[in-house]
């Protein structure tokens, strides 16, 4: 009995103290009942106004519809979501002493399903999805490629892309989009296509991309014949639809056959990476068969020195068509270059003689940005520079083909890509040693 009296006394003292410090406020308060949750938003204990404000904020906050190539922002309100205030009110209780939240009574004793607190206008939702599908129909006109298994599939003329709407048909799942933080939906797409049209388009594409492909094996440019490219491509049937696959084994066997004539002690290709590079080049052609980029095979080539010659220096190895950059005893970076074709780049020990942001060649008025002169060939200067360009009398600009990178192409200079040439130009100092090897 004494314990009960002590407990009652403590409660009375606590309530009195709370009222003393917080004021006597006997106004009623409408709050959400325990375990009230809409989507991912917890409402229990919050006032009705605060909870409704949170829900409205979620309705007007962006969610992101994600595809592999882009993301589209939209609000739930734009998708047709709205609050059902009648159901929300049934999830509340009214407390007589507002600040204490005691003496509470449920607004309704109905067994309320919280998913009914959100209305979804399916007409608005479907209209949005229909409009979105119209905006991505270009996907149905593009070849689908996969870098995971090196396959490609060309669509028929009347192919259509549709959104998999199963995620938008389940009200409980849609309610989970209600969230305080950013929400993302990964859209699933499905294609509808005529088998005969798709198969014809894929077979036609195989023929279009079976044209010679330029690869660079060390300093040697090699054209893989079109008929060999055709052999690399296997056409397989997947549920009645034809798919092209660039065969790893066939590419590997072909590259192996090149070793006898092209491999040298300091020029050995990285087999796995080289096979993948050729497969990717053919796939990119499938995505846009007009693309014809040279493939510079990655090599195991090593520099002749190990960084001990100077604090900083450069080393060019012509057989590899590589430039090695050393700093403080370490190999910092390797660059692909092009050395002399009409005149061989002379081997030897050189120094950077100067730095010229732009110079013009002696023959043909070719502009050569980021020029670092090293010495002379037959009385003419040579050095490092960017891929050169020429301007004719009509003002037209012609650049040397970037596909020349990785094999001899110059009149004796050492050519780099625009980005690499600028990097070397900014880094190099006048007087810095440069070693050139065969």
Residue pairs with C-beta under 8 A, 6 or more apart in sequence:
15 100
18 99
18 100
22 99
23 99
25 97
25 98
25 99
26 96
26 97
26 98
27 98
28 94
28 95
28 96
28 98
29 47
29 94
29 95
29 98
29 99
29 101
30 47
30 48
30 92
30 93
30 94
30 95
30 107
31 45
31 46
31 47
31 48
31 92
31 93
31 95
31 101
31 104
32 43
32 44
32 45
32 46
32 47
32 48
32 51
32 91
32 92
32 93
33 44
33 91
33 92
33 93
33 106
34 44
34 45
35 44
36 42
36 43
36 44
36 51
36 91
36 92
36 114
37 43
37 44
37 114
38 55
38 114
38 117
38 118
38 175
38 178
39 58
39 118
39 175
39 176
39 177
39 178
39 179
40 176
40 178
40 179
40 180
41 54
41 55
41 58
41 178
41 179
41 180
43 51
43 54
43 91
45 101
46 54
48 88
48 89
48 92
51 88
52 83
52 85
52 88
54 180
55 83
55 88
55 117
55 178
56 83
57 180
58 76
58 178
58 179
58 180
59 75
59 76
59 77
59 81
59 82
59 83
59 178
60 75
60 76
60 77
61 75
61 76
61 182
61 183
62 73
62 74
62 75
62 182
63 73
63 74
63 75
63 76
63 177
63 182
63 183
63 184
63 185
64 71
64 72
64 73
64 182
64 183
64 184
64 185
65 71
65 72
65 73
65 74
65 132
65 185
65 187
66 184
66 185
66 186
66 187
67 136
67 187
67 189
71 184
72 132
74 128
76 177
76 178
78 124
78 128
79 120
79 124
79 125
79 128
80 120
80 121
80 122
80 123
80 124
80 125
80 128
81 118
81 119
81 120
81 121
81 174
81 177
81 178
82 118
82 119
82 121
83 117
83 118
83 119
84 116
84 117
84 118
84 119
87 112
87 116
87 117
88 117
89 107
89 108
90 107
90 108
90 110
90 112
91 107
91 112
91 114
91 117
92 106
92 107
93 104
93 105
93 106
93 107
94 104
94 105
94 107
95 101
95 102
95 103
95 104
96 102
96 103
96 104
97 103
114 175
115 171
115 172
115 175
118 171
118 174
118 175
118 178
120 171
120 174
125 168
129 163
129 165
129 168
132 163
133 161
133 162
133 163
136 161
136 189
137 160
137 161
139 161
139 189
140 155
140 159
140 160
140 161
140 191
140 193
141 155
141 159
142 155
142 287
143 152
143 153
143 154
143 155
143 205
143 286
143 287
144 152
144 153
144 155
145 151
145 152
145 283
145 284
145 286
145 287
146 152
147 280
147 283
149 245
150 245
150 246
150 248
150 279
150 280
150 282
150 283
151 243
151 244
151 245
151 246
152 202
152 205
152 243
152 244
152 245
152 283
152 286
152 287
153 198
153 202
153 241
153 242
153 243
153 244
154 198
154 201
154 202
154 204
154 205
154 286
155 191
155 193
155 198
155 201
156 193
156 194
156 196
156 197
156 198
156 200
156 201
157 197
157 201
158 193
158 194
158 197
159 191
159 192
159 193
159 194
159 197
159 198
160 191
160 192
160 193
161 189
161 190
161 191
162 189
162 190
162 191
162 192
163 187
163 188
163 189
163 190
164 187
164 188
164 189
164 190
166 188
167 173
167 185
167 188
168 174
177 183
177 185
193 241
195 240
195 241
198 241
198 242
199 241
199 242
202 235
202 241
202 242
202 243
202 244
203 235
203 242
205 244
205 286
205 289
206 230
206 233
206 235
206 244
207 230
208 289
209 229
209 233
209 282
209 285
209 286
209 289
210 226
210 227
210 229
210 230
210 233
211 226
211 229
211 292
212 223
212 224
212 225
212 226
212 229
213 223
213 224
213 229
213 278
213 281
213 282
213 292
213 295
214 221
214 222
214 223
214 224
214 292
214 294
214 295
214 403
215 221
215 222
215 223
215 224
215 278
215 294
215 295
215 296
215 297
216 222
216 294
216 295
216 296
216 297
216 321
216 405
216 406
216 407
217 258
217 262
217 267
217 269
217 297
218 262
218 264
218 267
218 299
218 301
218 319
218 320
218 321
219 267
219 318
219 319
219 320
219 321
219 339
219 406
219 407
219 408
220 262
220 407
221 294
221 406
221 407
222 258
222 262
224 254
224 278
228 254
229 282
231 250
232 246
232 247
232 250
232 251
232 254
232 278
232 282
233 244
233 245
233 246
233 247
233 282
234 244
234 245
234 246
234 247
234 250
235 242
235 243
235 244
235 245
236 242
236 243
236 245
237 243
244 286
246 278
246 279
246 282
246 283
248 275
248 279
251 275
251 278
251 279
252 271
252 275
255 269
255 271
255 274
255 275
255 278
255 297
259 269
263 269
264 319
266 301
266 302
266 304
266 317
266 319
266 320
267 299
267 301
267 319
267 320
268 299
268 300
268 301
269 297
269 298
269 299
269 300
270 297
270 298
270 299
270 300
273 298
274 297
274 298
277 295
277 296
277 297
277 298
278 295
281 293
281 295
284 291
284 293
285 291
285 292
292 403
293 403
294 403
294 404
294 405
294 406
296 336
296 405
296 406
299 320
299 322
301 317
301 319
301 320
301 322
303 315
303 317
303 324
303 326
303 331
304 315
304 317
304 435
304 437
305 315
305 326
305 435
306 329
306 331
307 326
307 327
307 328
307 329
307 330
307 331
308 329
309 326
309 433
309 435
310 326
310 432
310 433
311 327
311 328
312 326
312 327
312 328
312 429
312 432
313 326
313 432
313 433
313 434
313 435
314 323
314 324
314 325
314 326
314 424
314 428
314 432
314 433
314 434
314 435
315 323
315 324
315 326
315 434
315 435
315 436
315 437
316 322
316 323
316 324
316 337
316 339
316 345
316 414
316 434
316 435
316 436
316 437
317 324
317 437
317 438
318 339
318 344
318 345
318 347
318 408
318 436
318 437
318 438
319 437
319 438
321 336
321 337
321 338
321 339
321 406
321 407
321 408
322 334
322 335
322 336
322 337
323 334
323 335
323 336
323 337
323 414
323 416
323 424
324 331
324 333
324 334
324 335
325 331
325 332
325 333
325 334
325 335
325 424
325 427
326 332
335 416
335 420
335 424
336 405
336 406
336 417
336 420
337 405
337 406
337 414
337 415
337 416
338 404
338 405
338 406
338 407
338 408
338 409
338 410
338 414
338 415
339 345
339 408
339 409
339 410
339 412
339 414
339 415
340 377
340 382
340 408
340 410
340 411
340 412
340 413
341 408
341 409
341 410
341 411
342 410
342 411
342 412
343 377
343 378
343 411
343 412
344 408
344 412
345 377
345 382
345 410
345 412
345 413
345 414
345 436
346 375
346 377
346 382
346 412
346 436
347 436
347 437
347 438
348 375
348 435
348 436
349 433
349 434
349 435
349 436
350 374
350 375
350 433
350 434
350 435
350 436
351 374
351 431
351 432
351 433
351 434
352 372
352 373
352 374
352 383
352 428
352 429
352 430
352 431
352 432
352 434
353 372
353 373
353 374
353 375
353 383
353 430
354 372
354 373
354 430
355 371
355 372
355 425
355 428
355 430
356 371
356 372
356 373
357 369
357 370
357 371
357 425
358 367
358 368
358 369
358 371
359 367
359 368
359 371
359 373
359 385
360 366
360 367
360 368
361 368
361 388
361 411
362 380
363 411
364 390
365 390
365 391
366 388
366 389
366 390
366 400
367 388
367 389
367 390
367 391
368 385
368 386
368 388
368 413
369 385
369 386
369 388
369 418
369 421
369 422
370 384
370 385
370 386
370 416
370 421
370 422
370 424
370 425
371 383
371 384
371 385
371 425
372 383
372 384
372 385
372 424
372 425
372 428
373 381
373 382
373 383
374 382
374 383
374 384
374 414
374 434
375 381
375 382
375 383
376 382
377 412
380 411
380 412
382 411
382 412
382 413
382 414
383 413
383 414
384 413
384 414
384 416
384 421
384 424
384 425
384 428
385 413
385 414
385 415
385 416
385 421
386 415
386 416
386 417
386 418
386 421
386 422
387 399
387 400
387 402
387 404
387 405
387 415
387 416
387 417
387 418
387 421
388 399
388 400
388 415
389 397
389 398
389 399
389 400
390 397
390 398
390 399
391 397
391 398
392 398
400 409
400 415
402 417
404 415
405 415
405 417
409 415
414 436
415 421
416 424
